[in-house]
Amino acid sequence: MKFKKSVFAILFLSLIVGGYSCNDGFSVYDPEYESSAPSPQITNISPAGGYLAGVDSVIVTGTNFSADPDSLIIDFGGSAGILKMVSKTEMIVRPGKNFGENLPVRVALRGQEFFSDPYPYTLFQPFGVYPGLTSEDEPTTPVAVDADNNVYAIFTRNKETRYRKISPDGTIETDAVLAPDDNGPTNSTMRFNAYSSLVVGPGGELFMAQQSIRAIFRKTFGDGAREGVWAASSSGSFKIRDMVFDNNGYLWVVGRDSDQIHRFDATTRAESKFPFEGILSSVAFYSNENELYVGGLVDSTQSIWKFTIDGSGNIGSGELYFDFGNHYKGIVASMIFASNGELLIATGPKIDGIDKPGIIKLYPDGRHEQLHNDMIKDGAYSITWRDDKFAVVAIQGEETSINLLDMYDRNRSGIFGF
């Protein structure tokens, strides 16, 4: 009797999942079912040439979207985008953090089973280790760039600390001068294996300073020789932190323990001093307006001050340009201007327990924002331009490295961002 009941149960179940149930409407599955909401489809993504992964926004147009952002999902090659504005035919979206050529971009309505057909779109890496280097190549100086976009720094590779030059294609050249701890010949040993400032001079030579002393050194890359003393400040307690050449034949130098901004004639090496109280960590020159900017601890807060350079190459009292400490943690460690007057500010080495952005972007009208959101590592202490669309950034933190920062101008009408 139990056997007969089991056979009957099996027969009844087979009728439910078989053709009988399909014809009589008892099945959960209906092959002729169509969703009441048509599937969304992407018809275009702007800008057409691609954009930066994880940065700002792109415009996605199509059909059958939704005006409710909570009902939409968009995916960029396996990384979710962040919806900022939506309508039934358009979305403004921060792209996902994955990068690559022709990533499949898909959109879906929540509750539907399938995404839209893929739309190929390219996302570029906004920030990453410089070509030719790895995250194991640790810089001990800021980075400098010459007129041919070659990058210079002292960094440790395979346990050897050397001056190195990196070409734009990633080719690395090494100067023969030895670091002090390499036990090399006395006449070919670099004075220090770390410097607080490194810049390329008008003639292509390297100028460097060490923040515990007042001297400026000079070296020709590739000569294998020790750095020579180029000049020294007459302020005995002055400790140099940063310096920059202007277009007037002067080298401007800032630091601590002198309460002055120092200027050296690039030809005669004569020093001039301009009173200014503060512990200064950075200096920048804006050539379009012939202005000098200094940053550091002034009146007990991190701030940036602006000075106009007159026809004689002198500066006056200056004015407060940006109260950095009122908005951000960290320090004004390094500054560089874009041609349109926008200022990029590196906020210094990573500080345990302190949440701070890597780089701040300051607009001429006073607006400011964290650059590239969370795509830049914390710990940026040096930033400088190549003469193309890239900046070069040195990081000191969990990953001490030299990095390439994509700053290509992607401004376009009708969308926010830079």
Secondary structure in CASP SS format (residue, H / E / C, confidence):
PFRMAT SS
TARGET T0000
AUTHOR 0000-0000-0000
METHOD secondary structure of the structure
MODEL  1
M C 1.00
K H 1.00
F H 1.00
K H 1.00
K H 1.00
S H 1.00
V H 1.00
F H 1.00
A H 1.00
I H 1.00
L H 1.00
F H 1.00
L H 1.00
S H 1.00
L H 1.00
I H 1.00
V H 1.00
G C 1.00
G H 1.00
Y H 1.00
S H 1.00
C H 1.00
N H 1.00
D H 1.00
G C 1.00
F C 1.00
S C 1.00
V C 1.00
Y C 1.00
D C 1.00
P C 1.00
E C 1.00
Y C 1.00
E C 1.00
S C 1.00
S C 1.00
A C 1.00
P C 1.00
S C 1.00
P C 1.00
Q E 1.00
I E 1.00
T E 1.00
N E 1.00
I E 1.00
S E 1.00
P C 1.00
A C 1.00
G C 1.00
G C 1.00
Y E 1.00
L E 1.00
A C 1.00
G C 1.00
V C 1.00
D C 1.00
S C 1.00
V E 1.00
I E 1.00
V E 1.00
T E 1.00
G E 1.00
T E 1.00
N C 1.00
F C 1.00
S C 1.00
A C 1.00
D C 1.00
P H 1.00
D H 1.00
S H 1.00
L E 1.00
I E 1.00
I E 1.00
D E 1.00
F E 1.00
G C 1.00
G C 1.00
S E 1.00
A E 1.00
G C 1.00
I E 1.00
L E 1.00
K E 1.00
M E 1.00
V E 1.00
S C 1.00
K C 1.00
T C 1.00
E E 1.00
M E 1.00
I E 1.00
V E 1.00
R E 1.00
P C 1.00
G C 1.00
K C 1.00
N C 1.00
F C 1.00
G E 1.00
E E 1.00
N E 1.00
L E 1.00
P E 1.00
V E 1.00
R E 1.00
V E 1.00
A E 1.00
L E 1.00
R C 1.00
G C 1.00
Q C 1.00
E C 1.00
F C 1.00
F C 1.00
S C 1.00
D C 1.00
P C 1.00
Y E 1.00
P E 1.00
Y E 1.00
T E 1.00
L E 1.00
F E 1.00
Q C 1.00
P C 1.00
F E 1.00
G E 1.00
V E 1.00
Y C 1.00
P C 1.00
G C 1.00
L C 1.00
T C 1.00
S C 1.00
E C 1.00
D C 1.00
E E 1.00
P E 1.00
T C 1.00
T C 1.00
P C 1.00
V C 1.00
A E 1.00
V E 1.00
D C 1.00
A C 1.00
D C 1.00
N C 1.00
N C 1.00
V E 1.00
Y E 1.00
A E 1.00
I E 1.00
F E 1.00
T E 1.00
R E 1.00
N C 1.00
K C 1.00
E E 1.00
T E 1.00
R E 1.00
Y E 1.00
R E 1.00
K E 1.00
I E 1.00
S C 1.00
P C 1.00
D C 1.00
G C 1.00
T C 1.00
I E 1.00
E E 1.00
T E 1.00
D C 1.00
A C 1.00
V C 1.00
L E 1.00
A C 1.00
P H 1.00
D H 1.00
D H 1.00
N C 1.00
G C 1.00
P C 1.00
T H 1.00
N H 1.00
S H 1.00
T E 1.00
M C 1.00
R C 1.00
F C 1.00
N C 1.00
A C 1.00
Y C 1.00
S C 1.00
S E 1.00
L E 1.00
V E 1.00
V E 1.00
G C 1.00
P C 1.00
G C 1.00
G C 1.00
E C 1.00
L E 1.00
F E 1.00
M E 1.00
A E 1.00
Q C 1.00
Q C 1.00
S C 1.00
I C 1.00
R C 1.00
A E 1.00
I E 1.00
F E 1.00
R E 1.00
K E 1.00
T C 1.00
F C 1.00
G C 1.00
D C 1.00
G C 1.00
A C 1.00
R C 1.00
E C 1.00
G E 1.00
V E 1.00
W E 1.00
A E 1.00
A E 1.00
S C 1.00
S C 1.00
S C 1.00
G C 1.00
S C 1.00
F C 1.00
K E 1.00
I E 1.00
R E 1.00
D E 1.00
M E 1.00
V E 1.00
F E 1.00
D C 1.00
N C 1.00
N C 1.00
G C 1.00
Y E 1.00
L E 1.00
W E 1.00
V E 1.00
V E 1.00
G E 1.00
R E 1.00
D C 1.00
S C 1.00
D C 1.00
Q E 1.00
I E 1.00
H E 1.00
R E 1.00
F E 1.00
D E 1.00
A C 1.00
T C 1.00
T C 1.00
R C 1.00
A C 1.00
E E 1.00
S E 1.00
K E 1.00
F E 1.00
P E 1.00
F C 1.00
E C 1.00
G C 1.00
I E 1.00
L E 1.00
S E 1.00
S E 1.00
V E 1.00
A E 1.00
F E 1.00
Y E 1.00
S C 1.00
N C 1.00
E C 1.00
N C 1.00
E E 1.00
L E 1.00
Y E 1.00
V E 1.00
G E 1.00
G E 1.00
L E 1.00
V E 1.00
D C 1.00
S C 1.00
T E 1.00
Q E 1.00
S E 1.00
I E 1.00
W E 1.00
K E 1.00
F E 1.00
T E 1.00
I E 1.00
D C 1.00
G C 1.00
S C 1.00
G C 1.00
N C 1.00
I E 1.00
G C 1.00
S C 1.00
G C 1.00
E E 1.00
L E 1.00
Y E 1.00
F E 1.00
D C 1.00
F H 1.00
G H 1.00
N H 1.00
H C 1.00
Y C 1.00
K C 1.00
G C 1.00
I C 1.00
V C 1.00
A C 1.00
S E 1.00
M E 1.00
I E 1.00
F E 1.00
A C 1.00
S C 1.00
N C 1.00
G C 1.00
E C 1.00
L E 1.00
L E 1.00
I E 1.00
A E 1.00
T C 1.00
G C 1.00
P C 1.00
K C 1.00
I C 1.00
D C 1.00
G C 1.00
I C 1.00
D C 1.00
K C 1.00
P C 1.00
G C 1.00
I E 1.00
I E 1.00
K E 1.00
L E 1.00
Y C 1.00
P C 1.00
D C 1.00
G C 1.00
R C 1.00
H E 1.00
E E 1.00
Q E 1.00
L C 1.00
H C 1.00
N C 1.00
D C 1.00
M C 1.00
I C 1.00
K C 1.00
D C 1.00
G C 1.00
A E 1.00
Y E 1.00
S E 1.00
I E 1.00
T E 1.00
W E 1.00
R C 1.00
D C 1.00
D C 1.00
K C 1.00
F E 1.00
A E 1.00
V E 1.00
V E 1.00
A E 1.00
I E 1.00
Q C 1.00
G C 1.00
E C 1.00
E C 1.00
T C 1.00
S E 1.00
I E 1.00
N E 1.00
L E 1.00
L E 1.00
D E 1.00
M C 1.00
Y C 1.00
D C 1.00
R C 1.00
N C 1.00
R C 1.00
S C 1.00
G C 1.00
I C 1.00
F C 1.00
G C 1.00
F C 1.00
END
